[in-house]
Amino acid sequence: MDRQQPKKDDRDNRRAFRWGIGGVIAVVAAVLVYNVATFSRGDPRVPDNAAGMSTPAAGTATGSR
């Protein structure tokens, strides 16, 4: 039997675990940066008035001919 294989497997497992943890940290950091950037600039799709209703301009009442 070869005794090198279990050591190499353990080393590969530790390396994969480190890469996995590093990947998770990178994704979480990217999500946090994205959320901070979008929150600080405001969402351009949200209208100024909270209800999303606009008042009609003067003289353009609906139903008038």
C-alpha positions as CSV (number, residue, x, y, z in Angstrom):
1,M,0.0,0.0,0.0
2,D,1.1,3.5,-0.7
3,R,1.1,5.8,2.3
4,Q,1.5,9.0,0.2
5,Q,-2.1,8.9,-1.1
6,P,-3.9,9.7,2.2
7,K,-1.5,12.6,2.9
8,K,-2.1,14.0,-0.6
9,D,-5.8,13.6,-0.3
10,D,-5.8,15.5,3.0
11,R,-3.7,18.2,1.4
12,D,-6.0,18.4,-1.6
13,N,-9.0,18.6,0.8
14,R,-7.5,21.5,2.8
15,R,-6.6,23.3,-0.4
16,A,-10.2,22.9,-1.8
17,F,-11.6,24.1,1.6
18,R,-9.4,27.2,1.5
19,W,-10.5,28.0,-2.1
20,G,-14.1,27.5,-1.1
21,I,-13.9,29.8,1.9
22,G,-12.0,32.3,-0.2
23,G,-14.7,32.2,-2.9
24,V,-17.5,32.6,-0.3
25,I,-15.7,35.6,1.2
26,A,-15.2,37.2,-2.2
27,V,-18.9,36.7,-3.1
28,V,-20.1,38.2,0.2
29,A,-17.7,41.1,-0.2
30,A,-18.9,41.8,-3.8
31,V,-22.6,41.7,-2.6
32,L,-21.9,44.1,0.2
33,V,-20.1,46.5,-2.1
34,Y,-22.9,46.3,-4.6
35,N,-25.5,46.9,-2.0
36,V,-23.6,49.9,-0.5
37,A,-23.1,51.4,-4.0
38,T,-26.7,51.0,-5.1
39,F,-28.1,52.2,-1.7
40,S,-25.9,55.4,-1.7
41,R,-26.8,56.5,-5.2
42,G,-30.6,55.8,-4.9
43,D,-32.7,53.7,-7.2
44,P,-33.5,55.7,-10.4
45,R,-36.6,53.5,-11.0
46,V,-38.3,54.7,-7.9
47,P,-40.3,57.9,-8.5
48,D,-39.9,61.0,-6.3
49,N,-43.4,60.6,-4.8
50,A,-43.7,57.5,-2.7
51,A,-47.1,56.4,-4.0
52,G,-46.0,56.5,-7.6
53,M,-49.0,58.6,-8.6
54,S,-48.5,61.8,-10.6
55,T,-50.8,64.7,-10.6
56,P,-52.1,65.7,-14.0
57,A,-50.9,68.9,-15.6
58,A,-53.4,71.9,-15.5
59,G,-56.0,71.7,-18.2
60,T,-55.5,68.1,-19.0
61,A,-58.3,66.6,-16.9
62,T,-59.4,63.1,-17.9
63,G,-62.7,62.8,-19.5
64,S,-62.9,66.4,-20.8
65,R,-63.3,67.1,-24.5
